[in-house]
Amino acid sequence: MASNEFFFGTLNTIDKRVAYSRQRQRGVRHDNRLLPQAPRPGDPPTVVVSTELPHAVERVVCTLQEPQQQTVVLQPAGDHWDLLNWRYFQTWQARLPAYAAGTTVRYTIAAYPAGGGDPLPADEGQTFSYTVGQPGPPQWAHEAIIYQIFPDRFHPGAGHSWREAQSMSDIHGGTLQGIVENLDYVADLGFNCIWLNPFFPDETHHGYHATDYFDVEPRLGDMSVVRRLVEEAHARGIRVLLDFVANHWSSEHPTFRQARADRNSDYYHWYRWREWPDDYETFFGVRELPQINVDHPAAREHLLRSADFWLSDVGFDGYRLDYAHGPSHDFWRAFHDTVKSARPEAWIFGEVVETPPVQLSYDGRLDGTLDFLLMQALRDTFAFRSNGVAQFDAFLNAHERFFPPHFSRPSFLDNHDINRFLWLVGGDRQKLKLAALCQFTLIGPPIVYYGAEVGVTQERDIVQGERHVLEEARQPMRWGGAQDDVLHLFYRDLIHLRRAHPALWRGDRRTVYLDDEAGLYAYTRSDEHETVLVALNLSDHLHRFEAAGHSFELPPWGGDVQIFAADVRAGAQGRR
Amino acid sequence: MASNEFFFGTLNTIDKRVAYSRQRQRGVRHDNRLLPQAPRPGDPPTVVVSTELPHAVERVVCTLQEPQQQTVVLQPAGDHWDLLNWRYFQTWQARLPAYAAGTTVRYTIAAYPAGGGDPLPADEGQTFSYTVGQPGPPQWAHEAIIYQIFPDRFHPGAGHSWREAQSMSDIHGGTLQGIVENLDYVADLGFNCIWLNPFFPDETHHGYHATDYFDVEPRLGDMSVVRRLVEEAHARGIRVLLDFVANHWSSEHPTFRQARADRNSDYYHWYRWREWPDDYETFFGVRELPQINVDHPAAREHLLRSADFWLSDVGFDGYRLDYAHGPSHDFWRAFHDTVKSARPEAWIFGEVVETPPVQLSYDGRLDGTLDFLLMQALRDTFAFRSNGVAQFDAFLNAHERFFPPHFSRPSFLDNHDINRFLWLVGGDRQKLKLAALCQFTLIGPPIVYYGAEVGVTQERDIVQGERHVLEEARQPMRWGGAQDDVLHLFYRDLIHLRRAHPALWRGDRRTVYLDDEAGLYAYTRSDEHETVLVALNLSDHLHRFEAAGHSFELPPWGGDVQIFAADVRAGAQGRR
């Protein structure tokens, strides 16, 4: 039985949401609330703070550190009732000065208790920041169609076979050379972008326990093959994104080993010690993954140098940023500035498994965030049918209004940490195809997880009682006769459909048909040149219906796309 | 052991607050949200609606029924993330037309599903309304000092003694004549207002199971004694408020008996039947208290006639409205208009045991609401010390900013449904006096529950395991030698202090001293004529301190008041 995992691990029960909500309201909170979130040149942004304290607050002050020392006093902006904490909280606002494009503004915020006493810093003393007039993602990002490759599981290369792996956690023998050799395969499908899971020196099969961010795991290849991979990809019109983890790395990283061995080491401050040497902040309690103190200048500098290196020196085109919710927004601001300065056309998006407002708070720091909410909605709708199409439509409408169009929301049906979609639907290719058709006709740049296009699935569920065996989602790629040719052809067509019709990534979306009971759903994507009409039958029955003046006869779990030059936005609509 | 009851019964656990919060967000919700809540003449108010539905919403429409038929289409005002329900909701707004003073505006709101389908009414189809330019409470309300009298427990009168009561639920024999005979006692203390618990025909000792809203319980008196009570009170400068329950009455009420006996009775629609004749809406599940359908024209008319009768015909000065959160806002709008038309100087305030925003939603319909939150804060601070003075100060500041000054918030330390304050503090008169000093020097018109001023207390706690024996708070009044003379004198002085110094009810409040650790707290109330400085020592130790240039030496649980003409608002402040 396949599980519909809830991906928002810190928010997956009502109790956790209540605790989160209560916690986030207490104390002095800024939470990077700027209006607008990514200020434009000459446009003074409004900074928003809330206070919920066991004493009155006399004033709240924003202290600018850059571009020059200056204080701005916030004004009271209202009192509100916090139902869950059962007390009042107060909001405060002030306009910060307007600055020219490229100016970095850094500030802290503190609330002063009425009648004196020490100021209370917002968000545990964080430094907040933004750089004025950040350009947003490059144009090519909007057109990107991404293939996610997990190096150990894609192709052994150089005539090698897969290793005899003892388990799914064992090394399977994929290499970077194996990827280079199969770039034609990727290009032929039509992908114009690759997201590469990490390849840094690392004993694990997945590469998320790295010990050096400037080198390559020898088992996977060396620097020259990395350079060749990027060059060969570029030669095929394929950009390459690297998976980068700023939040943590291996406890075997030499800086951590030194910091742990010697309290006076320069690296001591690179980590967050609760009690040296055995108690330190980690990635969700995994002792092998110490959290990096990205706000310490030298540690930050090290990470930024690495980020710069792979772009400037090797030619990568951007980053997929693992657990981006860990490091501070100020770190990402600096990361963003480094990246865009190294390569103005670079694209960076984060894994921020959080609420929409928190995701949007990264605007101006990251180009966007992976669309976990859409993934959940697609699975609920197309795999489990726990959502009707009306509910899916309501979600899509709100979701598309909530995020500004410039904010990248790469879409996906699955990835290396969750059940593959094909596994979820018991191998039913029709359901996968229909979900992919929907994914590929929405605004977010679609990601295909290697092998989804040829029927790679699992042998057992990721959820094993209390344990999650993520490796199940990392079965080796199928090649040659093991590939599902029909699915392969479908994905190839789908990718070329999106590439041939820019309305699919830049057009307005409009629902033109919806029958919740029957499970029928149709929408158009329209730009100034054309309209693409997408019709979906999410039921076990054949259905005939008309949408926007076009007739459809769709088999169970079938979909159709019609393209025409006429603008149908004023056309017929129906809902039964 | 005295219990600190949590009074917000529907919100007294985190689970209830979570359920409430989730429930209130779902569907189509207006919740009487108008900006401003009580529109002024010529001022077009903004109507606010939120939708959280399992399908998209095409438009939201406000349909005006009065003063003329008209529809106003709301505009989308944003998408927001509902963390607890884990989905988006949308807000909508529109400006309604501006109307002249006295115009009653009535409207419904509905959301239309995208693509067609039946409109979904807001708030289960409620009709919302307001009357433009409602004047707010009369001037005398701001100056009111209220004595709450529970008729069966105040005085037998006419030379009678108390009955030999078998229990606290039994009749004790107080009468309206007993009240008349003791108006001098009330006047001598300095009260200028009485709130009379109900005296309608009713077999219970408390009068909340009435069977006729136009008559008097014979045991308590008759119409002539009621008239005499009002006249005699007025002769002493005392206004009289009647306790009125619009939400429910006794199942022995003749209209209910007929409705239950005969489905074709005219009275059938006066009630809310789930399944006639045995299943009907009640006051919190009490079958003896059927809920009245106040939105049914004839039932409403009956209630309004009664409200008019006691004001116009008998001369009452207003109402304390029991469980005012039960009937609709539209009912209260009509009630308000009837009351103010019968007696422009009438004052009405409601028992709305709800969050501050819900309380404030009655602005323009009621003159105010009983200040349950302040009562809780006073008890937490002065009886239990579970709040420090800094937290109390933070609460007071926010609370005073949250409610506009015209909105009445009558204050109280206890009432007929909760433990008496003196019981809570184990009979410690110093603590009662200090809490009362604070109560009497804040903006809200203070209410004294009969007997608090002479040491009436309880024999056991109201909370008996799972059961609440409210009657414990209704011990008979003490007279003559049984009275605590020191307390009596203290209350008399306190009342006269407030009457002599209008700054106490109309002045700005400003904290001038706060020492959370020591439990010292001082504030000023200042109008253009004078400043009253209030200093409180909430500790078990004698303390000396200076506040606003004045020295205090306060015994444990002692307070002091200083009055001077100079304005100290620019004066010295301290916080240790």
Interface residues (C-beta under 8 A of the other chain):
Chain A: L11 I14 R17 V18 Y20 S21 L53 P54 H55 A56 V57 P76 D79 W81 L83 L84 W86 R87 Y88 Q90 P113 A114 G115 G116 G117 T355 P356 P357 G388 A390 Q391 D393 A394 F395 N397 A398 H399 R401 F402 T511 Y513 L514 D516 Q573 G574 R575
Chain B: L11 I14 R17 V18 Y20 S21 L53 P54 H55 A56 V57 P76 D79 W81 L83 L84 W86 R87 Y88 F89 Q90 P113 A114 G115 G116 G117 T355 P356 P357 G388 A390 Q391 D393 A394 F395 N397 A398 H399 R401 F402 T511 Y513 L514 D516 Q573 G574 R575
